[in-house]
Amino acid sequence: MTGEELVEVFASLDRARLSRTSESERERQLVARQALLEYVETLWEDVQRSGERPDVGEKYESLATVRALTRSLSSVAFDAVYDRWSP
């Protein structure tokens, strides 16, 4: 399974789970996920500042996958909070 496939499959499960939670829980999830995303984005920027290219090659493939996953987690939670589910 590629990183992209992992993100897509997890997003589907995540949407289903969030749809069964309370509004306040979805809001808590969004806040927590945004904090995690900020942390991961900072890691990404640290690697870039060091002169590396985290989007190229295998060296930072795990960071790229985690970055894509945390972006998806935040996006799914945002949609859940603001009722922006895709049909």
Sequence and secondary structure as in RCSB ss.txt:
>XXXX:A:sequence
MTGEELVEVFASLDRARLSRTSESERERQLVARQALLEYVETLWEDVQRSGERPDVGEKYESLATVRALTRSLSS
VAFDAVYDRWSP
>XXXX:A:secstr
  HHHHHHHHHHHHHHHHTTS HHHHHHHHHHHHHHHHHHHHHHHHHHHTT  TTSSSTTHHHHHHHHHHHHHHH
HHHHHHTT    
